[in-house]
Amino acid sequence: MDLLRTEYDIQHHLVLSRRNVLHHALIRMIVSTLSTPEELLNLRKKDFRINKGKKMEYYTVKLIEKGKIRISPVDRRTFEIIRSMPPQPFRMGEDEMNEIVGLYSPPGKKYNCRSLRKAVESILSDSDFFGMNLRNDEERYAFMLDFNPLYSGLWDLEDEEEVEDFILSYSEVTGTRDWRKISDEIGIEPEVVRRVIESGKKSILFR
């Protein structure tokens, strides 16, 4: 699978889900922590921690599946969103979770929880996440800062170049150049979208 297109598909889910806090939080948890549906169902707000490391402050979450516990890094923004939600954020079954993920899939594709998780795994595998000897939670968090774009803010469109390329990619993938329609669907200011669409530039996906 083309990694650039995979990265776009993940970001597509993240950007389009932003108007619904529950949906956005669920998708962020999958992308940030590789959560499974059972881990999401078992999740409680009290499972999140802020940690003081040797080099940085970092965030973790306890995830439980079939009685087994794992501690995962979680990005700061996802941590903040979940902490504002009810004590058990995701009181739903796997079918409903899959339906939520599918709502935000790009045209011509249909993701569910497990395929979105697999897409994130493919990005991390390219950076050898699963082959590295990361000794503790702080090192795992530091790795995610370097190689998971959600942690650095890139997939949250905190960078002007990322905003531009997402708009161009969205236009190409959806087949529309109607900047008003694009602005409404992705939640970016109309004038910004208009300027990018009329620039004549090409998305990195299609260069």
Secondary structure by P-SEA (a helix, b strand, c coil): ccaaaaaaaaaaaaaaacccaaaaaaaaaaaaccccaaaaaacccccccccccccccbbbbbbbcccbbbbbbbcaaaaaaaaacccccccccaaaaaaaaaaaccccccccaaaaaaaaaaaaaaacccccccccaaaaaaaaaccccccccccccccaaaaaaaaaaaaaaacccaaaaaaaaacccaaaaaaaaaccccccccc
